[in-house]
Amino acid sequence: MAKHQLKQLLGVGFGVAVTIGGTIGTGILRKPGPVAQQIGDPVLIIAVWLAVGVYALVGSLSVLELGTMLPKAGAWYVYARRAFGNYVGFVIGISSWLGSVSAMAFGAAVMSEYVAILAPATTPYQKVIAISVLLAFVAFHWIGVRVASQAQEVMSLLKAVGLLAFVVVCFLFVPETPAPVAAGTMQTVAENGIWLGVLAALQSVFYTYDGWHTAAYFTEEDVNPNRNLPRSMVTGVLLIIGIYILVNVAILYVLPIPTLAGSKLAAADAVQVLFGPGSAQIVTFLLMISILGIINAQLMFNPRVIFAMARDGLFFRFATHVNAGGTPGFAVLFTALMSIAMIVSNTYSKLSDIATFFFVISYASGFASLIRLRQTEPDLLRPVRAWGYPFTTWTLLLASLAFLAGVVIGDFSSSLYAIGFIAVSYPVYLMIRK
């Protein structure tokens, strides 16, 4: 029986690290430019980043009730299945798993692009590099949870220190020549209007915050989830909000809005203004650390979804195997192989476009599950209760549904793939049940 049970080895330090590592990726260094183009006003830019951060913080305060009430691996899947039954649980579980599989494939592919920037001779071998990165992580994780968790703590610390160092540098160093002001980059706001610009910016920022709930995937392996999960999630989310706001303020301090609006990699452009051409490689190196940290986190939490589903008879039984180190090894390998298949087939880019749809559907299902379980199982032991319930939870649910509608309207062609998946999910569910 032990070979199908996860081990309780994790604590607060890992919970904070995996929250930061599972959330902060390349988005904070790449998205400030598009957000500036969509809005064009520094105050509104900071307000958008802060608004999504508040959503993540209040969301975490609701998820705390679910995570401590149902301390099992799988997070959104576990809550949806308990509240709405096997089929809804299956849809949410597979949706969140596929979203993260495509995001991991995208991260590995971007990692290979940055390797090619630093070593141009590797350009013809980008797919090989991306696949090698994933396989190396599989081998590393196979050793055990303790090693993988310690690596996550180190990578998250390096990531946070690197971003804070970037902020300090932006304020301490004065460029010899001011940043050039680009012309003709603010047309989007003028043509589409400020409110459509804010909506588009919210969608851009929303993706960068995905991962705020990551610690909830590991409650089954936490030595004391009732005590540790609240500390992990709240501390992690507050640190993420602080880092995101500081980085944006630093970039706005160095780059004029028109220049920022035309930037594809704002952090690198800011560093080049301060230290001249060639210095952007520092940011490239920081991006690579960020990607490694987020891939490590994804390869830890995502296999636990199909592990939990398999344990409940909603996925293939091989995914329930846990090795001597406490890793659900076959679930990790299968998850990585799916990402590799997306890289080989070049489908990861299209699937990453609809990952936001899957993520928001998972958020909405979590808030709906909390409301449902309050009604159907009021006597269930709740070590931590959602702050501000029912107002906050209903507000988050409605905001998630509104945002989901905005995602569908904003990118209808991509969203059709996600809607199509849901449409065919029931026959797949019946097949796997058999």
C-alpha positions in Angstrom: 0.0 0.0 0.0 2.9 2.4 0.8 3.9 2.5 -2.9 0.6 4.3 -3.6 0.9 6.8 -0.8 2.7 10.2 -0.8 5.0 11.1 2.0 4.6 13.9 4.5 7.9 15.7 4.1 7.0 19.4 3.3 6.7 22.5 5.4 6.2 26.3 5.2 9.5 27.1 3.5 8.7 24.8 0.6 5.1 26.2 0.5 6.3 29.7 0.1 9.0 28.7 -2.4 6.6 26.7 -4.6 4.1 29.5 -4.6 6.7 31.9 -5.8 8.3 29.4 -8.1 5.0 28.3 -9.6 3.9 31.8 -10.3 6.8 34.1 -11.2 8.0 33.1 -14.6 8.9 35.2 -17.6 5.7 37.2 -17.6 6.8 39.9 -15.2 9.8 40.7 -17.5 7.9 40.4 -20.7 4.4 41.7 -20.0 5.0 45.3 -18.9 5.5 46.4 -22.5 2.2 45.1 -23.8 0.3 46.3 -20.7 1.8 49.8 -21.3 0.7 49.7 -24.9 -2.8 48.6 -23.9 -3.3 51.3 -21.2 -0.7 54.0 -21.6 -1.0 55.5 -18.1 1.4 54.7 -15.3 -1.2 54.9 -12.5 -3.5 52.6 -14.4 -0.7 50.2 -15.1 0.2 49.8 -11.4 -3.6 49.6 -10.6 -4.1 46.7 -13.0 -1.1 44.7 -11.5 -2.4 45.5 -8.0 -6.0 44.6 -8.8 -5.1 41.1 -10.1 -2.8 40.7 -7.1 -5.8 41.4 -4.8 -7.8 38.8 -6.7 -5.1 36.3 -6.1 -4.8 37.2 -2.4 -8.5 37.1 -1.7 -8.7 33.9 -3.8 -6.0 32.3 -1.6 -8.0 33.2 1.5 -10.9 31.2 0.1 -8.8 28.3 -1.1 -7.3 28.0 2.4 -10.7 26.7 3.6 -10.8 24.1 0.9 -7.2 23.0 1.3 -7.3 22.5 5.1 -10.8 20.9 4.9 -9.8 18.5 2.2 -6.0 18.0 2.6 -5.4 15.8 -0.5 -3.2 16.1 -3.5 -4.9 17.5 -6.6 -6.3 20.9 -5.4 -9.0 22.0 -7.9 -9.8 18.5 -8.9 -10.3 17.3 -5.3 -12.6 20.2 -4.5 -14.7 19.9 -7.7 -15.2 16.2 -7.3 -16.2 16.5 -3.7 -18.7 19.2 -4.4 -20.1 18.2 -7.8 -19.3 14.5 -8.4 -16.9 12.4 -10.5 -17.6 13.9 -13.9 -17.1 17.5 -13.0 -14.1 16.5 -11.0 -12.7 14.7 -14.1 -13.3 17.8 -16.4 -11.6 20.2 -13.9 -8.7 17.8 -13.2 -7.9 17.2 -16.9 -8.4 20.9 -17.7 -6.0 22.0 -15.1 -3.5 19.3 -16.0 -3.6 20.0 -19.7 -3.2 23.7 -19.1 -0.1 23.1 -17.0 1.3 20.5 -19.5 1.1 23.1 -22.3 2.5 25.8 -20.1 5.5 23.5 -19.2 6.1 22.7 -22.9 6.0 26.4 -23.7 8.4 27.2 -20.8 10.9 24.5 -22.0 10.7 25.9 -25.6 11.3 29.4 -24.4 14.2 28.2 -22.4 15.8 26.7 -25.5 15.3 30.1 -27.3 17.3 31.9 -24.5 20.0 29.3 -24.7 20.3 30.0 -28.4 20.6 33.8 -27.6 23.5 33.1 -25.3 25.0 30.4 -27.5 23.9 31.0 -31.2 25.5 27.7 -32.3 22.7 25.8 -30.5 20.0 27.4 -32.6 19.4 24.4 -34.9 19.0 22.2 -31.8 16.3 24.1 -29.9 13.8 21.2 -29.8 16.5 18.9 -28.6 17.4 21.3 -25.8 13.8 21.8 -24.7 13.2 18.0 -24.6 16.5 17.5 -22.8 15.6 20.1 -20.1 12.3 18.2 -19.4 14.0 14.8 -19.3 16.7 16.1 -17.0 14.0 17.4 -14.6 12.3 14.0 -14.7 15.5 12.2 -13.7 16.1 14.8 -11.0 12.6 14.4 -9.5 12.8 10.6 -9.6 15.4 10.9 -6.8 12.7 12.1 -4.4 10.5 14.8 -3.1 13.0 16.1 -0.5 15.6 16.9 -3.2 13.1 18.4 -5.6 11.6 20.6 -2.8 15.1 21.8 -1.7 15.9 22.7 -5.3 12.6 24.6 -5.5 13.6 26.6 -2.4 17.0 27.5 -3.9 15.6 28.5 -7.3 12.8 30.6 -5.9 15.3 32.4 -3.6 17.6 33.1 -6.6 14.6 34.3 -8.6 13.4 36.7 -5.9 16.8 38.0 -5.2 17.5 38.6 -8.9 14.3 40.5 -9.4 14.9 42.7 -6.3 18.5 43.3 -7.4 17.0 44.5 -10.8 14.7 46.9 -8.9 17.6 48.3 -6.8 19.8 48.8 -9.9 17.1 50.7 -11.8 16.9 53.2 -8.9 20.5 53.5 -8.1 22.1 53.9 -11.5 21.5 56.9 -13.7 22.0 56.4 -17.5 24.4 58.7 -19.2 21.8 59.3 -21.9 18.1 59.1 -21.3 16.0 56.3 -22.9 15.0 57.2 -26.4 11.3 57.9 -26.8 9.7 55.7 -29.4 7.0 57.1 -31.6 3.7 55.6 -32.8 3.4 52.9 -30.1 0.3 54.2 -28.4 -2.2 53.6 -31.2 -3.9 50.7 -29.5 -5.3 52.9 -26.7 -6.4 55.6 -29.1 -8.2 53.2 -31.4 -9.8 50.8 -28.9 -10.5 53.1 -25.9 -9.2 52.9 -22.4 -11.7 50.3 -21.0 -11.0 47.8 -23.7 -7.3 48.5 -23.1 -7.8 47.8 -19.4 -9.6 44.5 -20.2 -6.8 43.4 -22.5 -4.2 44.4 -19.8 -6.1 42.4 -17.1 -5.9 39.3 -19.3 -2.1 39.8 -19.8 -1.5 40.3 -16.1 -3.8 37.5 -15.1 -1.6 34.9 -16.7 1.5 36.2 -14.8 -0.3 35.5 -11.5 -1.4 32.0 -12.3 0.2 29.7 -9.7 -0.9 31.6 -6.6 -2.7 28.5 -5.4 0.2 26.1 -6.0 0.8 25.3 -2.3 -2.7 23.7 -2.1 -1.5 20.8 -4.3 0.8 19.6 -1.6 -1.4 19.6 1.5 -1.3 15.8 1.6 2.5 15.9 1.9 2.6 18.8 4.4 3.6 17.8 7.9 0.9 20.2 9.3 -1.3 21.6 6.6 -3.7 23.4 9.0 -0.8 25.5 10.3 1.5 25.6 7.2 -0.9 26.2 4.3 -2.2 29.6 5.5 1.4 30.8 6.2 2.6 29.5 2.8 -0.1 30.9 0.6 -0.6 34.3 2.2 3.2 34.9 2.5 3.9 33.7 -1.0 1.1 35.8 -2.6 2.1 39.0 -0.7 5.7 38.5 -1.8 4.6 38.1 -5.4 2.4 41.2 -5.3 5.3 43.2 -3.8 7.8 41.9 -6.4 5.5 42.6 -9.3 4.7 46.1 -8.2 8.3 47.0 -7.5 9.5 45.6 -10.9 6.9 47.7 -12.7 7.7 50.8 -10.8 11.4 50.3 -11.6 10.8 49.8 -15.3 8.5 52.9 -15.4 11.3 54.8 -13.7 13.8 54.0 -16.4 11.7 53.8 -19.6 9.2 56.5 -20.8 5.7 55.1 -21.5 6.0 55.4 -25.4 9.3 53.4 -25.3 7.9 50.9 -22.8 4.8 50.4 -24.9 7.0 49.3 -27.8 9.1 46.9 -25.8 8.9 43.1 -26.1 11.2 42.5 -23.2 11.0 45.6 -21.0 13.5 44.5 -18.3 16.2 43.9 -20.9 15.5 47.3 -22.5 15.8 49.0 -19.1 19.1 47.3 -18.3 20.4 48.3 -21.8 19.5 51.9 -21.1 21.5 51.8 -17.8 24.5 49.8 -18.9 24.6 49.8 -22.7 24.3 47.2 -25.5 25.2 43.7 -24.4 24.1 44.0 -20.8 20.7 42.6 -21.7 22.3 39.1 -21.4 22.0 39.6 -17.6 18.2 39.7 -17.9 18.3 36.7 -20.3 20.2 34.7 -17.5 17.6 35.8 -15.0 14.8 34.7 -17.3 16.4 31.3 -17.6 16.5 30.9 -13.8 12.8 31.9 -13.7 11.9 29.3 -16.3 13.9 26.6 -14.5 12.1 27.4 -11.3 8.6 27.3 -12.8 9.3 24.1 -14.7 10.5 22.5 -11.5 7.3 23.6 -9.7 5.0 22.5 -12.6 6.7 19.1 -12.7 6.0 18.8 -8.9 2.4 19.9 -8.7 0.9 18.9 -12.0 1.5 15.1 -11.8 -0.2 15.1 -8.5 -3.5 15.9 -10.3 -3.5 12.7 -12.4 -2.1 10.8 -9.3 -5.2 11.9 -7.3 -7.5 11.2 -10.3 -6.0 7.7 -10.8 -6.4 7.0 -7.1 -10.2 7.7 -7.5 -10.5 5.6 -10.6 -10.7 8.6 -13.0 -7.3 8.1 -14.7 -5.0 5.2 -15.6 -3.9 3.3 -12.6 -0.2 3.5 -13.4 -0.3 7.1 -12.2 -0.8 6.0 -8.6 2.7 4.6 -8.2 4.9 6.4 -5.7 8.6 5.6 -5.6 10.9 5.2 -2.6 11.6 9.0 -2.6 8.0 9.9 -2.4 7.6 11.0 -6.0 4.6 9.8 -8.1 7.2 8.7 -10.7 5.1 7.4 -13.5 2.7 10.4 -13.3 5.8 12.7 -13.5 7.1 10.8 -16.5 3.7 10.7 -18.3 3.3 14.5 -17.7 6.7 15.3 -19.1 6.1 13.0 -22.1 2.9 14.9 -22.9 4.8 18.2 -22.9 7.5 16.6 -25.1 4.8 15.5 -27.6 3.6 19.0 -27.8 7.1 20.3 -28.4 7.7 17.7 -31.1 4.4 18.4 -32.8 4.6 22.2 -32.4 1.2 22.3 -30.7 2.3 23.8 -27.4 2.0 27.4 -28.7 -1.7 27.0 -29.6 -2.4 25.1 -26.5 -0.7 27.7 -24.3 -3.0 30.2 -25.8 -6.0 28.4 -24.3 -4.2 27.6 -21.0 -5.7 30.8 -19.5 -9.2 29.4 -20.3 -8.4 26.2 -18.4 -6.8 28.0 -15.5 -9.8 30.4 -15.0 -12.3 27.5 -15.2 -10.3 25.8 -12.4 -10.5 29.0 -10.3 -14.2 29.3 -10.9 -14.8 25.7 -10.0 -12.9 26.2 -6.7 -15.0 29.1 -5.6 -18.2 27.3 -6.7 -17.0 24.2 -4.8 -16.6 26.3 -1.6 -20.1 27.7 -1.9 -21.6 24.2 -2.7 -19.8 22.5 0.2 -20.9 25.1 2.7 -24.5 24.2 1.7 -24.2 20.4 1.3 -21.7 19.6 4.1 -22.0 22.4 6.7 -20.7 20.1 9.5 -17.4 19.2 7.7 -14.4 20.1 9.8 -13.1 23.5 8.6 -9.8 24.3 10.4 -9.6 27.6 8.4 -12.6 29.5 7.2 -12.7 31.7 4.1 -12.3 35.4 4.9 -15.3 37.5 4.1 -17.5 34.6 3.1 -20.0 34.6 1.3 -19.4 38.1 -0.2 -15.7 37.6 -1.1 -16.3 34.1 -2.6 -19.3 35.1 -4.6 -17.4 38.2 -5.9 -14.5 36.0 -6.9 -16.7 33.5 -8.6 -18.5 36.2 -10.6 -15.2 38.0 -11.4 -13.8 34.6 -12.7 -16.9 34.0 -14.9 -16.8 37.5 -16.3 -13.1 37.1 -17.0 -13.7 33.7 -18.6 -16.3 35.4 -20.9 -13.7 38.1 -21.7 -11.2 35.4 -22.6 -13.7 33.7 -25.0 -14.7 37.0 -26.6 -11.1 38.2 -26.9 -9.7 35.1 -28.5 -12.7 33.1 -29.7 -10.9 30.9 -32.2 -8.5 29.6 -29.5 -11.3 29.3 -26.9 -13.2 27.0 -29.4 -10.5 24.3 -28.8 -11.1 24.5 -25.0 -14.9 24.5 -25.5 -14.5 21.5 -27.9 -12.5 19.6 -25.3 -15.3 20.1 -22.7 -17.9 18.9 -25.3 -16.1 15.6 -25.9 -15.0 15.1 -22.3 -18.0 12.9 -21.3 -17.3 10.1 -23.8 -13.6 10.2 -22.7 -14.7 10.1 -19.0 -16.9 7.0 -19.7 -14.0 5.3 -21.5 -11.6 5.9 -18.6 -14.1 4.8 -16.1 -14.4 1.5 -17.9 
